[in-house]
Amino acid sequence: MDTMRVIILGGGIAGLTAAHILIHKGFDVTIFERNDIVGGLARSSAGNDCPSEYSWRVFSGSQKTGGGYYNNLINLLQQIPDGDKSVFNNLVPILRGKSTGCDKDMPLGLDFSTISWKDRLTLINILLQGFTSCNERNVEELSCINWSEYLATHNIDEQTYKMVVRCLGPFLGFDNDKASIYDVNNAAEILFNTNYNPFYPHGDAYVTNAPTNIAWFDPWVKYLRKMGVRIHTLATVTDINMIDNEIESVNVIINRERKTYYADYFISALPVESILHLAKKNAELWNSDQMIRNLEPLHKLSRQIQCSIQFYFDKRSFFQRQYSLAYLPNCVWGIIIEPEGTVWQDTFDLEKYCGSDIRDVWSLGICVSDLNGILFNKPFTECNATEIALEVWYQVQQEPNFGVNVCVEDGSDFKDLFPVYYKLWDSFQFKDGKMDTWEPKFANNTCTKKLRPKTKTNIPNFYFSGAFCDTSVSIYCMEGATESGISAANEILKSEGISYAPIIKTDRAMPYIFAIPRAIDYAMFKLKIPPLNKLVNGQTWIILLLFVIIIMLIIWYVVNKN
């Protein structure tokens, strides 16, 4: 029997995951990646220069590690060798680790105890609306209601807005002003069910102990190539060719030479805008599946500008703990900081890449791109790179309770610290008065949920993968990318009658107290009856209280009968 060939379009987390599964099952696997390095939006770059990245990453833990929802990704990292250990050993727990000698207590920037009781009751009622409704109704009705706008109608105060809207970008990667109630409820359910609390100092969350390509993707590529996977970088897929309702081949430009590659199965692990472009070039492919045509509105609704900027310093500075982060809730651009020089100091030689003049590096995530800054009075999208660097550092310097809790190595005042060099990811270019990127981020925006593609298409040998796909975690994240890569590989294994790779669906089972109202609501939804909360004028807590009373009465009856 001939070895079945699989071509994977895209060398991000999803594509590499699918390749990892399939090569272990005996398939012939080829990956085409348009960039010079793999990793998608999780990639970093060092080369012969200071390290930089598109956006720094926080990894949730898993149920194996004691809490969190990155179950498939953590399992995968434990399978990738890196010398005498696994890549998983290159993760370090955030907000823990040895003291740096800085005796100042850096606040995380989120204190939910400051939310008023009035606003707490409002938030609880909104969350209960999702918890007591079946998932089908939540998708149908709540995925197109904007979270920020809905809260505005309930007159929550500014402090609450900071806690439950402005933190969505820094901690979940959402677009603060475009996330839906469904997506916020879904995230809350996941955190509730997996004992994962990234806001708590001892929560189960990690960062890499070196730039992501050094700590993760380089060892992975080395391992996959050793196993037989062909990985072509700087390879641009220009066409997808079909015959008899199946994908036959793809045209690829490598080293300025155009070639046609044939395979039995094809997996798209491309970002939504890239596969949309290719699909529209082939009428047969475009017309084959409504799910493929949905990519067009999905791309328009989900586009987000979110990135990191790296600042390099000639002095070292420290937070209280070696493995740290800092969220600056008052910064207009939603800034969250990883002090990478300190986090990496035990395993990454910064001087080797940056020279002896650079002693420290910070990565600052910019999560809000459409609000005017306080220095130039322009949004990120209207600033050039120099203006962005100056604006970001000015906002950092103005943040209360931040600089006073940073220790500079020579004892100087934080106010006197200034970056000597900066880097913005090279896909961001300033042109015609606008800052934009040719590889935007996907976001869980309002009305995107129902448009996200499933793994299997109407074309029998073509499958979707990528974090934007409709996965059990639903949030656009590295776990979603990993799950989608396993799902795509499993569909191919299923077609060949080969045993599946294990996959862990994100647990969203709610406590039994919500099971009864959800079951009733599912029946009502199927009968096209309005939800129970409409009967109580949106006061969902009344429904929950009623079911608690009923359950207590049933228990009382059973106990007394016996």
Wavefront OBJ file of the C-alpha trace (Angstrom):
o trace
v 0.000 0.000 0.000
v 1.361 3.406 -1.009
v 2.018 5.941 1.718
v -0.745 8.558 1.756
v 0.461 12.077 1.144
v -0.747 15.110 3.094
v -0.024 18.746 2.277
v -0.489 21.279 5.066
v -0.833 24.940 4.121
v 0.651 27.006 6.938
v 3.284 26.350 9.576
v 1.625 27.836 12.631
v 0.600 25.905 15.737
v -2.348 24.187 14.003
v -0.344 23.079 10.970
v 2.597 21.812 13.000
v 0.213 19.964 15.327
v -1.494 18.179 12.414
v 1.925 17.256 11.009
v 3.026 15.944 14.415
v 0.016 13.621 14.596
v 0.126 12.413 10.998
v 3.857 11.697 10.773
v 3.503 9.400 13.794
v 0.728 7.551 11.957
v 2.905 6.827 8.910
v 1.774 9.563 6.489
v 3.990 11.477 4.073
v 3.675 15.088 5.264
v 4.716 18.382 3.660
v 4.222 21.868 5.139
v 4.328 25.111 3.169
v 4.913 28.263 5.235
v 5.095 31.722 3.637
v 7.334 33.258 6.338
v 10.999 32.541 6.938
v 10.206 30.988 10.325
v 7.314 28.875 11.577
v 5.001 29.609 14.500
v 2.340 31.914 13.065
v 1.433 34.785 15.371
v 3.160 32.967 18.254
v 6.559 33.142 16.536
v 9.549 35.190 17.610
v 12.694 36.281 15.842
v 16.260 36.631 16.990
v 18.599 35.730 14.123
v 21.658 37.965 14.469
v 19.737 40.707 16.221
v 17.860 41.378 19.460
v 14.845 39.104 19.928
v 11.397 40.365 19.002
v 7.951 38.879 18.546
v 4.494 39.555 17.188
v 2.916 39.219 20.604
v 4.178 37.635 23.804
v 2.291 34.621 25.138
v 0.821 33.376 28.399
v 0.118 29.634 28.528
v -2.728 28.372 30.671
v -1.920 25.239 32.605
v -3.879 22.014 32.143
v -5.802 19.653 34.354
v -2.571 17.611 34.583
v -0.648 20.567 35.986
v -3.319 21.397 38.549
v -5.608 23.812 36.757
v -6.223 25.430 33.392
v -7.646 24.604 29.984
v -4.597 24.182 27.695
v -4.927 20.405 27.927
v -4.061 19.447 24.341
v -1.238 21.966 24.045
v 0.419 20.975 27.320
v 0.191 17.294 26.299
v 1.795 18.146 22.963
v 4.628 20.179 24.498
v 5.491 17.189 26.676
v 5.970 15.102 23.497
v 8.462 17.463 21.810
v 12.076 16.672 22.787
v 14.578 19.424 23.463
v 17.875 17.849 24.335
v 17.423 15.657 27.417
v 14.091 17.246 28.336
v 10.822 18.242 26.657
v 9.700 21.642 25.437
v 7.236 21.700 28.326
v 10.250 22.143 30.618
v 10.886 25.470 28.882
v 7.738 26.906 30.487
v 8.066 28.777 33.768
v 5.152 29.634 36.091
v 4.256 33.307 35.926
v 4.052 35.368 39.149
v 6.231 32.816 40.924
v 9.915 31.989 40.991
v 12.744 33.354 43.070
v 12.835 36.865 44.415
v 14.838 39.338 42.376
v 15.824 41.281 45.470
v 13.325 44.005 44.639
v 11.275 44.414 47.811
v 8.435 46.320 46.157
v 5.053 44.679 45.663
v 3.933 45.066 42.041
v 0.101 45.128 41.883
v -1.396 43.022 39.112
v -3.794 45.816 38.211
v -7.017 43.877 38.754
v -8.834 44.158 42.058
v -12.356 42.806 41.684
v -13.138 43.710 45.290
v -13.447 47.331 44.163
v -16.548 46.549 42.068
v -19.690 47.930 43.699
v -22.416 45.550 44.823
v -24.817 47.120 42.345
v -22.473 46.291 39.481
v -21.728 42.834 40.884
v -25.408 41.978 40.826
v -25.677 43.293 37.265
v -22.743 41.140 36.140
v -23.994 38.050 37.967
v -27.391 38.429 36.336
v -25.848 38.697 32.857
v -23.632 35.662 33.423
v -26.551 33.679 34.821
v -28.463 34.403 31.632
v -25.848 32.373 29.773
v -25.392 29.748 32.487
v -29.118 28.937 32.608
v -29.632 28.896 28.827
v -28.719 25.987 26.559
v -25.630 26.416 24.418
v -27.695 26.462 21.223
v -29.670 29.481 22.441
v -26.530 31.199 23.677
v -24.946 30.886 20.236
v -28.114 31.956 18.436
v -29.033 34.918 20.644
v -26.017 36.040 22.681
v -23.232 35.751 20.091
v -24.526 38.845 18.300
v -25.002 41.015 21.397
v -22.021 43.246 22.118
v -20.720 42.854 25.683
v -19.419 46.411 26.078
v -22.533 48.039 24.614
v -24.838 45.839 26.675
v -23.047 46.794 29.884
v -23.262 50.471 28.920
v -27.069 50.215 28.975
v -26.812 49.078 32.611
v -24.836 52.174 33.667
v -21.876 50.382 35.258
v -19.220 52.670 36.706
v -15.770 53.349 35.273
v -13.953 51.115 37.758
v -16.159 48.148 36.841
v -15.644 48.869 33.147
v -11.871 48.587 33.681
v -12.298 45.261 35.459
v -14.678 43.496 33.062
v -14.210 45.173 29.671
v -10.740 46.660 29.409
v -9.072 43.522 30.788
v -10.505 41.356 27.966
v -7.741 42.296 25.539
v -4.735 41.862 27.832
v -5.901 38.610 29.438
v -8.040 36.887 26.788
v -6.899 38.484 23.527
v -10.381 39.854 22.820
v -11.150 43.195 21.226
v -12.496 45.054 24.259
v -15.278 46.870 22.434
v -16.307 44.089 20.037
v -16.548 40.904 22.142
v -19.993 39.330 22.438
v -21.854 38.296 25.578
v -21.564 34.704 24.358
v -17.762 34.828 24.231
v -17.428 36.473 27.640
v -19.863 33.943 29.143
v -17.958 31.109 27.469
v -14.665 32.344 28.919
v -16.262 32.623 32.356
v -17.593 29.053 32.090
v -14.148 27.737 31.134
v -12.435 29.525 34.014
v -15.146 28.274 36.374
v -14.828 24.658 35.275
v -11.051 24.327 35.030
v -10.022 25.977 38.306
v -7.981 28.402 36.229
v -7.546 31.902 37.583
v -4.864 33.859 35.705
v -5.472 36.878 37.934
v -4.470 35.125 41.154
v -0.755 35.215 42.060
v -0.613 31.424 42.366
v -2.764 30.664 39.345
v -1.550 28.061 36.883
v -0.139 30.145 34.037
v 3.210 30.043 32.251
v 5.513 31.900 29.894
v 8.499 30.541 27.955
v 11.997 30.881 29.425
v 13.355 32.173 26.076
v 11.901 33.593 22.829
v 9.176 31.244 21.594
v 11.045 29.986 18.540
v 14.104 29.106 20.608
v 12.100 27.578 23.469
v 9.439 25.855 21.365
v 9.348 26.032 17.577
v 13.017 25.390 16.752
v 13.076 22.106 18.729
v 9.713 21.169 17.195
v 10.899 21.765 13.627
v 14.080 19.809 14.334
v 12.042 16.891 15.675
v 9.470 16.906 12.872
v 12.170 16.996 10.193
v 13.960 14.139 11.910
v 10.674 12.197 11.772
v 10.411 12.891 8.032
v 8.185 15.979 7.716
v 9.237 18.291 4.885
v 8.908 21.916 6.019
v 9.306 24.569 3.326
v 9.608 28.163 4.550
v 9.401 31.236 2.320
v 6.898 29.178 0.329
v 3.881 31.057 -0.993
v 0.823 29.039 -2.035
v -0.703 30.788 -5.044
v -3.457 28.403 -6.185
v -5.540 25.464 -5.018
v -6.417 23.154 -7.924
v -9.490 20.903 -8.010
v -10.696 17.986 -10.117
v -13.882 15.944 -9.660
v -14.866 17.812 -6.472
v -11.551 17.056 -4.753
v -8.372 19.034 -4.234
v -5.788 17.672 -6.639
v -2.781 19.928 -6.072
v -1.480 23.317 -5.015
v 0.787 25.746 -6.832
v 3.628 27.062 -4.690
v 6.384 29.619 -5.291
v 9.672 28.692 -3.598
v 12.884 30.571 -4.394
v 11.028 32.436 -7.167
v 10.222 29.125 -8.845
v 6.605 28.045 -9.271
v 5.895 24.345 -8.767
v 2.805 22.155 -8.492
v 2.571 19.703 -5.579
v 0.137 16.790 -5.443
v -1.264 14.948 -2.419
v -4.131 12.750 -1.260
v -5.248 15.088 1.534
v -4.950 18.815 2.148
v -5.238 20.776 5.391
v -5.594 24.540 5.449
v -3.814 25.890 8.528
v -3.730 29.379 7.054
v -5.151 32.519 8.699
v -8.680 33.380 7.633
v -7.661 36.170 5.221
v -5.162 33.920 3.418
v -7.444 30.941 2.814
v -10.217 33.372 1.832
v -7.953 34.817 -0.884
v -7.095 31.364 -2.233
v -10.682 30.086 -2.121
v -12.036 33.059 -4.078
v -9.550 32.355 -6.883
v -11.132 28.947 -7.542
v -14.847 29.077 -8.421
v -15.361 25.356 -7.811
v -13.813 25.591 -4.356
v -15.701 28.803 -3.532
v -19.065 27.371 -4.532
v -18.539 23.990 -2.893
v -19.446 24.939 0.654
v -21.329 27.732 2.425
v -18.816 27.379 5.241
v -16.078 28.472 2.838
v -18.129 31.432 1.611
v -18.684 32.441 5.237
v -14.972 33.237 5.412
v -15.636 36.573 3.718
v -17.938 38.076 6.383
v -15.913 36.312 9.075
v -12.735 38.058 7.939
v -14.425 41.472 7.967
v -15.963 41.016 11.411
v -12.982 39.400 13.159
v -10.047 41.574 12.112
v -8.080 42.937 15.060
v -4.910 44.985 15.449
v -3.051 43.806 18.547
v 0.703 43.401 18.900
v 3.753 43.819 21.110
v 6.563 46.318 21.016
v 9.979 45.414 22.424
v 11.955 47.957 24.441
v 15.681 47.416 25.050
v 17.526 49.059 27.937
v 21.129 49.683 28.954
v 20.155 49.119 32.599
v 18.463 46.156 34.219
v 15.262 46.658 36.164
v 13.253 44.231 38.255
v 9.798 43.409 39.504
v 9.481 41.562 42.804
v 9.539 38.067 41.239
v 11.687 36.712 38.398
v 8.720 35.344 36.464
v 6.403 38.302 36.319
v 3.983 40.366 34.330
v 2.358 43.731 34.893
v -1.016 44.890 33.636
v -1.455 48.651 33.454
v -5.240 49.196 33.638
v -5.117 52.974 33.269
v -3.128 52.975 30.020
v -5.397 53.983 27.157
v -3.829 51.404 24.854
v -4.390 48.489 27.270
v -0.724 47.724 27.961
v 0.498 44.508 29.588
v 4.218 43.937 30.191
v 6.456 40.886 30.346
v 9.946 41.794 31.651
v 11.589 39.261 29.365
v 15.172 40.051 30.291
v 14.467 38.936 33.868
v 12.273 35.980 32.884
v 14.870 34.677 30.412
v 18.008 35.443 32.431
v 18.766 31.827 33.450
v 18.482 30.286 29.970
v 18.867 32.964 27.270
v 22.064 34.887 26.540
v 20.781 38.370 25.720
v 24.296 39.711 25.142
v 24.914 37.112 22.410
v 22.105 38.588 20.308
v 22.034 42.228 21.354
v 25.625 43.028 22.306
v 27.017 44.143 25.644
v 25.283 47.538 25.526
v 21.819 45.985 25.915
v 21.198 44.630 29.412
v 17.421 44.199 29.481
v 14.350 43.775 27.282
v 10.650 44.252 27.961
v 7.807 43.148 25.718
v 4.775 45.406 25.950
v 1.489 44.126 24.567
v -0.676 46.809 22.944
v -4.263 45.598 23.169
v -6.254 48.685 22.112
v -5.514 50.222 18.726
v -8.438 52.579 18.106
v -8.337 55.005 21.059
v -6.344 58.234 21.032
v -3.112 58.196 23.008
v -2.272 60.842 25.601
v 0.988 62.115 24.073
v 0.187 62.523 20.370
v -3.614 62.368 20.700
v -3.789 59.749 17.945
v -4.733 56.057 17.938
v -2.143 53.354 17.308
v -3.427 52.942 13.750
v -2.511 56.567 12.892
v 0.960 56.637 14.473
v 4.254 55.765 12.850
v 6.637 53.388 14.630
v 8.573 56.126 16.435
v 5.370 57.768 17.647
v 4.092 54.395 18.873
v 7.289 53.806 20.868
v 7.197 57.277 22.437
v 3.464 57.034 23.134
v 3.700 53.621 24.784
v 6.587 54.607 27.030
v 4.846 57.865 27.983
v 1.724 55.931 28.986
v 3.841 53.515 31.035
v 5.531 56.406 32.825
v 2.170 57.971 33.669
v 0.675 54.775 35.122
v 0.092 55.201 38.867
v 1.479 52.470 41.155
v 3.740 51.040 38.440
v 7.056 52.875 38.283
v 7.230 53.197 42.073
v 7.221 49.378 42.244
v 10.066 48.814 39.749
v 13.641 48.528 40.983
v 16.436 49.830 38.689
v 19.811 48.135 39.159
v 21.824 51.275 39.926
v 19.210 52.612 42.316
v 18.127 55.381 39.970
v 14.542 56.549 39.698
v 12.276 54.724 37.228
v 11.246 58.125 35.869
v 14.801 58.473 34.522
v 14.735 55.106 32.726
v 14.338 55.281 28.951
v 14.652 52.630 26.218
v 17.738 52.935 24.048
v 16.190 50.901 21.237
v 12.810 49.489 20.242
v 11.300 47.049 17.759
v 7.840 46.764 16.275
v 7.098 43.515 14.406
v 8.090 43.933 10.762
v 4.651 43.073 9.336
v 3.446 46.408 10.731
v 4.050 49.142 8.183
v 3.140 52.843 8.171
v 1.765 53.855 4.802
v -0.448 56.756 3.652
v -0.892 57.911 7.230
v -1.991 54.511 8.541
v -0.268 51.792 10.583
v -1.414 48.353 9.509
v -0.221 44.767 9.137
v -0.533 42.166 6.426
v -1.151 39.508 9.091
v -3.875 40.828 11.413
v -5.009 38.947 14.477
v -8.379 37.166 14.616
v -10.686 38.180 17.488
v -13.819 36.675 19.045
v -15.933 39.602 17.904
v -19.690 40.002 17.927
v -21.447 37.812 15.327
v -18.344 35.751 14.441
v -19.273 32.574 16.345
v -21.773 31.195 13.803
v -19.433 31.955 10.888
v -16.409 30.033 12.163
v -15.709 26.895 10.100
v -15.849 23.305 11.294
v -12.954 20.981 10.511
v -14.672 18.927 7.818
v -15.762 20.531 4.536
v -17.953 19.332 1.666
v -14.749 18.509 -0.196
v -13.825 14.980 0.936
v -10.045 15.518 1.062
v -9.909 19.111 2.372
v -9.971 20.165 6.030
v -9.774 23.360 8.047
v -7.562 23.971 11.064
v -6.505 27.072 12.928
v -7.468 28.864 16.118
v -10.237 30.716 14.264
v -12.078 27.433 13.638
v -15.061 26.357 15.727
v -13.395 24.407 18.545
v -14.644 23.328 21.956
v -12.583 26.044 23.649
v -14.086 28.611 21.227
v -11.648 31.319 22.385
v -9.057 32.263 19.745
v -5.961 30.943 21.504
v -3.096 28.467 21.252
v -5.213 25.673 22.739
v -7.816 26.252 20.017
v -5.100 26.043 17.359
v -3.799 22.795 18.853
v -7.264 21.245 19.122
v -8.076 22.171 15.525
v -4.810 20.642 14.285
v -5.575 17.366 16.059
v -9.151 17.428 14.709
v -7.961 17.876 11.123
v -5.466 15.026 11.498
v -8.155 12.820 13.052
v -10.519 13.381 10.109
v -7.811 12.042 7.794
v -7.149 9.108 10.116
v -10.879 8.397 10.170
v -10.977 8.359 6.358
v -8.155 5.826 6.322
v -9.602 3.674 9.100
v -6.694 4.405 11.423
v -7.062 4.895 15.184
v -7.546 8.498 16.231
v -5.125 10.631 18.163
v -6.445 11.468 21.655
v -8.119 14.854 21.913
v -9.399 16.572 25.039
v -12.455 18.745 24.583
v -12.606 21.789 26.820
v -14.928 21.019 29.729
v -17.871 23.376 29.884
v -20.165 21.187 31.993
v -21.783 23.433 34.574
v -22.710 22.462 38.157
v -25.916 20.463 38.566
v -27.744 23.540 39.777
v -27.663 24.832 36.173
v -28.456 21.475 34.533
v -32.223 21.606 35.100
v -32.820 25.129 33.720
v -30.500 24.365 30.791
v -32.367 21.165 29.952
v -35.712 22.969 30.141
v -34.366 25.817 28.026
v -33.092 23.361 25.393
v -36.614 21.955 25.003
v -38.027 25.490 24.847
v -35.445 26.485 22.236
v -36.334 23.520 20.029
v -40.014 24.491 20.351
v -39.088 28.131 19.520
v -40.332 29.351 22.892
v -38.615 32.463 24.361
v -36.134 31.811 27.198
v -37.176 31.645 30.835
v -35.390 34.876 31.699
v -37.826 36.772 29.461
v -40.625 35.678 31.812
v -38.889 37.390 34.751
v -37.952 40.553 32.872
v -34.295 39.537 32.542
v -33.801 38.925 36.268
v -32.243 35.486 35.766
v -31.343 35.103 39.441
v -35.065 34.612 40.165
v -35.038 31.485 37.958
v -31.996 30.110 39.727
v -33.502 30.847 43.145
v -36.702 29.073 42.121
v -34.807 25.947 41.075
v -32.793 25.990 44.303
v -36.041 26.089 46.278
v -37.500 23.239 44.207
v -34.380 21.103 44.709
v -34.441 21.792 48.474
v -38.122 20.839 48.661
v -37.451 17.594 46.767
v -34.569 16.748 49.117
v -36.744 17.586 52.158
v -39.562 15.391 50.809
v -37.255 12.426 50.133
v -35.565 12.675 53.538
v -38.825 12.942 55.447
v -40.523 10.178 53.454
v -37.796 7.754 54.466
l 1 2 3 4 5 6 7 8 9 10 11 12 13 14 15 16 17 18 19 20 21 22 23 24 25 26 27 28 29 30 31 32 33 34 35 36 37 38 39 40 41 42 43 44 45 46 47 48 49 50 51 52 53 54 55 56 57 58 59 60 61 62 63 64 65 66 67 68 69 70 71 72 73 74 75 76 77 78 79 80 81 82 83 84 85 86 87 88 89 90 91 92 93 94 95 96 97 98 99 100 101 102 103 104 105 106 107 108 109 110 111 112 113 114 115 116 117 118 119 120 121 122 123 124 125 126 127 128 129 130 131 132 133 134 135 136 137 138 139 140 141 142 143 144 145 146 147 148 149 150 151 152 153 154 155 156 157 158 159 160 161 162 163 164 165 166 167 168 169 170 171 172 173 174 175 176 177 178 179 180 181 182 183 184 185 186 187 188 189 190 191 192 193 194 195 196 197 198 199 200 201 202 203 204 205 206 207 208 209 210 211 212 213 214 215 216 217 218 219 220 221 222 223 224 225 226 227 228 229 230 231 232 233 234 235 236 237 238 239 240 241 242 243 244 245 246 247 248 249 250 251 252 253 254 255 256 257 258 259 260 261 262 263 264 265 266 267 268 269 270 271 272 273 274 275 276 277 278 279 280 281 282 283 284 285 286 287 288 289 290 291 292 293 294 295 296 297 298 299 300 301 302 303 304 305 306 307 308 309 310 311 312 313 314 315 316 317 318 319 320 321 322 323 324 325 326 327 328 329 330 331 332 333 334 335 336 337 338 339 340 341 342 343 344 345 346 347 348 349 350 351 352 353 354 355 356 357 358 359 360 361 362 363 364 365 366 367 368 369 370 371 372 373 374 375 376 377 378 379 380 381 382 383 384 385 386 387 388 389 390 391 392 393 394 395 396 397 398 399 400 401 402 403 404 405 406 407 408 409 410 411 412 413 414 415 416 417 418 419 420 421 422 423 424 425 426 427 428 429 430 431 432 433 434 435 436 437 438 439 440 441 442 443 444 445 446 447 448 449 450 451 452 453 454 455 456 457 458 459 460 461 462 463 464 465 466 467 468 469 470 471 472 473 474 475 476 477 478 479 480 481 482 483 484 485 486 487 488 489 490 491 492 493 494 495 496 497 498 499 500 501 502 503 504 505 506 507 508 509 510 511 512 513 514 515 516 517 518 519 520 521 522 523 524 525 526 527 528 529 530 531 532 533 534 535 536 537 538 539 540 541 542 543 544 545 546 547 548 549 550 551 552 553 554 555 556 557 558 559 560 561 562
